[in-house]
Structure formats: C-alpha cells, structure tokens
Amino acid sequence: MANLNGNNGEGKNVSDENRYSDAVFGCKIAAGHASFQQVKRFTEKSRLNRFDDEVHNVSWSQIRKKDVLGQGAFSIVYKVQIEGCKRSSLNSQTHYALKHIKHDIIADSKDFRVAAIDLAIEGEILSRLSHENIIKLHGIYGGNPKTAYVDFEDGYFLLVDILDDTLTRRLLKMRRIAKKKKRNGNYTMLNMVQKVAIGIAKGLQYLHENGVILRDLKVSLAREYHLSTMTESSSPLTLYLIIN
C-alpha cells in the first residue's frame, strides 16, 4: 500500500510538471503571436521608412554573451560580441548591448505578453530612426518572431550601441574641468552644459518631427537621456538620446 501511495505521488508530480510546461509553452506561443500582430499593425500605420540596410538579422548562434550591463522589471541587457558577421556592417571586435526579456516573468502570462510586444515595437521604431543623438539599432533576432520564445530560451532580442558614460558623471567631469580654469570657470561650465542641452534638443526635435511623442524625460543609465514614449499603438517604449 505504501508503494502504491508513493507511485501516485510521483505520478501527480509528473502530471503537475507537464501541466506547467504546457502552460509556459502556451504563454510563449501567445506572446510571440501577439508581438508579431502588433508589429504588423504598427508597420501598416507607420509613415516612417525602415532602415533595412542598417538593421541586421542576427541569430543566437552568433551571440557571445559577456557581462550583464543592467536590467529592469521585464528585461535584461548584456554586453555581447557577434561572430560570423563578415557579410554585414557588424564588427566581430566591437561590443554591443543585447536586450531580451528576463526569464522570471514568463510564468506571468500577462506581463510576458506585454513585455514581448513592447520589445518588438521598440525594435520596429528604432529601425526607423537614424540620428546622431539617438541610440542606433544594429540588429534584431533573425528567426521567426512568432516562435522566438519557443525556439530559444531567451527569445527575441535587440542589438544596440553600448553607452559608456552617464549624464551625472559627464557633468561632474565638466565641473572638474571648469574648476581647473579658474578665471573663466563659470563661463566654461556654461558652454559645456549648453552643448549637452543642444544635443538633447536635437534628438527631441528629430523624434517630434517623426511623430514620436515623449511621455517622460529623465536622467538614466548611460551617456543619454531616457525617454518613455507613446507610440501609434499606445505601447510604452524606451529610447535614448545620445549626448555628443
């Protein structure tokens, strides 16, 4: 009798694991299809042309992950290098930032679906923007977006520039430089801040002229301003203004 109960317990555990696996699989398929449909809808409505020659399809087999650069509620960003990119403008010696959805939100079907849509839309908008003061999109996941999260553990991804400084650190450096020039320190600092402001303004002007409406502007992680925007599909988006 004891053995029978034990077998029943093991069978129940296996059954629970199978149900969980099926549920996760269903979430991945639903998220992939939802993001594909939203991108299709966005593409049909967008008046911006896509810079296809500058945005490359990249496979996970080409990615070599290095360090974690940062993470948010839904996504994580790695420093990576790309192999086998002789036929594209990507450089195998250059480090890029790769952004994909975190594994621990997959179990929450609603959050996972929203995150998948947001990441795909973010890529589509960045693929249509080209300006010296806006972060550049170099590549996206090159497989089938509908099955990206089923085919690979990390699913869909974006490949962008690594931003190697923060606005706070940049301003502190400017202040130190200004202090060394005692006679006209205030004037020097003012010139430096004006240069930063002009770079931000140029990026904002370009976005506004191309129909990207900003919802928030605040200091963020690296050599840029962080922008939460509202797209044509009313999905939140993260963009970055580069400070020259």
KASULLIN-V152637 format. One record per residue. RES is the residue in three letters. PHI is phi in degrees with one decimal (none if undefined). NEAR is the number of other ideal C-beta (glycine too) atoms within 10 Angstrom. Layout:
RES_PHI_NEAR ; RES_PHI_NEAR
//
This chain:
MET_none_5 ; ALA_-61.7_6 ; ASN_-64.7_7 ; LEU_-63.8_8 ; ASN_-62.8_9 ; GLY_-63.1_10 ; ASN_-63.3_10 ; ASN_-63.9_10 ; GLY_-64.4_10 ; GLU_-64.8_10 ; GLY_-63.7_10 ; LYS_-65.4_10 ; ASN_-62.3_10 ; VAL_-63.7_10 ; SER_-63.2_10 ; ASP_-63.6_10 ; GLU_-63.3_10 ; ASN_-65.1_10 ; ARG_-64.2_10 ; TYR_-64.9_11 ; SER_-62.0_10 ; ASP_-64.6_10 ; ALA_-66.1_13 ; VAL_-63.9_16 ; PHE_-60.1_12 ; GLY_-62.8_11 ; CYS_-62.7_21 ; LYS_-65.6_21 ; ILE_-64.1_14 ; ALA_-62.9_15 ; ALA_-65.6_28 ; GLY_-63.1_23 ; HIS_-68.8_15 ; ALA_-64.6_17 ; SER_-66.8_27 ; PHE_-62.4_19 ; GLN_-66.1_13 ; GLN_-68.3_20 ; VAL_-65.1_17 ; LYS_-60.4_12 ; ARG_-64.8_13 ; PHE_-62.9_19 ; THR_-61.0_12 ; GLU_-67.0_8 ; LYS_-93.3_10 ; SER_-67.2_17 ; ARG_-98.0_8 ; LEU_-95.4_16 ; ASN_-82.0_9 ; ARG_-88.4_13 ; PHE_-87.2_14 ; ASP_-63.0_9 ; ASP_-70.5_8 ; GLU_-103.5_14 ; VAL_-112.1_21 ; HIS_-101.8_19 ; ASN_-81.1_11 ; VAL_-123.6_26 ; SER_-98.3_14 ; TRP_-62.9_18 ; SER_-65.8_10 ; GLN_-88.6_18 ; ILE_-86.0_21 ; ARG_-123.1_14 ; LYS_-72.4_12 ; LYS_-114.9_12 ; ASP_-101.7_9 ; VAL_-80.0_10 ; LEU_-91.6_18 ; GLY_170.6_13 ; GLN_-156.7_12 ; GLY_-122.2_12 ; ALA_-65.6_8 ; PHE_-113.2_18 ; SER_-127.4_19 ; ILE_-134.6_17 ; VAL_-122.8_21 ; TYR_-114.7_21 ; LYS_-82.2_15 ; VAL_-138.0_21 ; GLN_-123.2_18 ; ILE_-113.3_23 ; GLU_-103.4_13 ; GLY_64.1_12 ; CYS_-115.2_17 ; LYS_-65.6_7 ; ARG_-90.9_7 ; SER_-130.0_16 ; SER_-82.2_10 ; LEU_-67.8_19 ; ASN_-112.8_12 ; SER_-67.2_12 ; GLN_-90.7_6 ; THR_-92.1_13 ; HIS_-91.6_18 ; TYR_-123.9_22 ; ALA_-103.0_19 ; LEU_-112.6_28 ; LYS_-114.6_21 ; HIS_-143.5_24 ; ILE_-76.0_23 ; LYS_-71.0_16 ; HIS_-66.0_11 ; ASP_-75.4_10 ; ILE_-101.4_19 ; ILE_-61.7_20 ; ALA_-66.5_12 ; ASP_-94.3_13 ; SER_-59.3_16 ; LYS_-69.1_9 ; ASP_-62.3_18 ; PHE_-63.7_23 ; ARG_-63.0_19 ; VAL_-61.9_18 ; ALA_-63.8_24 ; ALA_-64.2_29 ; ILE_-64.3_21 ; ASP_-60.2_21 ; LEU_-65.4_26 ; ALA_-65.9_25 ; ILE_-67.0_21 ; GLU_-57.3_22 ; GLY_-63.1_25 ; GLU_-64.2_24 ; ILE_-69.2_23 ; LEU_-61.8_23 ; SER_-69.0_19 ; ARG_-109.5_20 ; LEU_-117.3_19 ; SER_-147.3_15 ; HIS_-156.6_16 ; GLU_-64.3_11 ; ASN_-102.7_21 ; ILE_-127.4_21 ; ILE_-54.9_23 ; LYS_-97.6_18 ; LEU_-88.8_23 ; HIS_-100.1_24 ; GLY_-162.9_26 ; ILE_-137.0_22 ; TYR_-56.0_25 ; GLY_-93.8_15 ; GLY_-89.8_16 ; ASN_-74.2_11 ; PRO_-63.4_20 ; LYS_-67.0_16 ; THR_-116.7_15 ; ALA_-56.5_26 ; TYR_-82.5_25 ; VAL_-92.3_15 ; ASP_-71.5_14 ; PHE_-137.1_17 ; GLU_-58.1_11 ; ASP_-90.7_18 ; GLY_64.4_26 ; TYR_-73.5_23 ; PHE_-148.4_24 ; LEU_-119.3_24 ; LEU_-121.6_23 ; VAL_-131.1_20 ; ASP_-65.0_18 ; ILE_-85.5_16 ; LEU_-99.3_17 ; ASP_-103.4_9 ; ASP_-153.3_13 ; THR_-110.2_16 ; LEU_-62.4_20 ; THR_-60.1_9 ; ARG_-65.7_12 ; ARG_-63.1_15 ; LEU_-67.5_16 ; LEU_-63.9_11 ; LYS_-62.8_12 ; MET_-61.0_18 ; ARG_-64.2_14 ; ARG_-64.6_9 ; ILE_-64.0_13 ; ALA_-65.1_19 ; LYS_-66.0_11 ; LYS_-67.7_8 ; LYS_-99.6_12 ; LYS_-61.8_8 ; ARG_-64.4_7 ; ASN_-125.1_11 ; GLY_-58.1_14 ; ASN_-64.4_10 ; TYR_-64.6_11 ; THR_-63.3_18 ; MET_-62.3_17 ; LEU_-62.0_13 ; ASN_-61.0_12 ; MET_-65.9_17 ; VAL_-65.5_14 ; GLN_-60.9_10 ; LYS_-63.3_12 ; VAL_-61.9_16 ; ALA_-62.0_11 ; ILE_-64.4_13 ; GLY_-62.4_18 ; ILE_-63.8_18 ; ALA_-62.7_12 ; LYS_-63.5_17 ; GLY_-63.7_25 ; LEU_-62.9_18 ; GLN_-60.6_12 ; TYR_-62.3_17 ; LEU_-62.9_21 ; HIS_-63.6_11 ; GLU_-65.3_9 ; ASN_-104.9_15 ; GLY_80.2_13 ; VAL_-96.3_21 ; ILE_-96.4_10 ; LEU_-83.2_16 ; ARG_-102.7_10 ; ASP_-158.1_11 ; LEU_-136.9_14 ; LYS_-153.6_9 ; VAL_-66.7_11 ; SER_-136.7_17 ; LEU_-73.3_15 ; ALA_-152.3_20 ; ARG_48.5_20 ; GLU_-163.9_25 ; TYR_-102.8_22 ; HIS_-92.8_16 ; LEU_-123.6_23 ; SER_-93.4_13 ; THR_-122.8_18 ; MET_-109.6_14 ; THR_-92.0_20 ; GLU_-63.6_17 ; SER_-96.2_17 ; SER_63.4_6 ; SER_-95.3_17 ; PRO_-68.8_15 ; LEU_-144.0_21 ; THR_-107.7_17 ; LEU_-124.2_20 ; TYR_-134.4_22 ; LEU_-96.1_25 ; ILE_-86.9_20 ; ILE_-97.2_21 ; ASN_-80.0_11
//
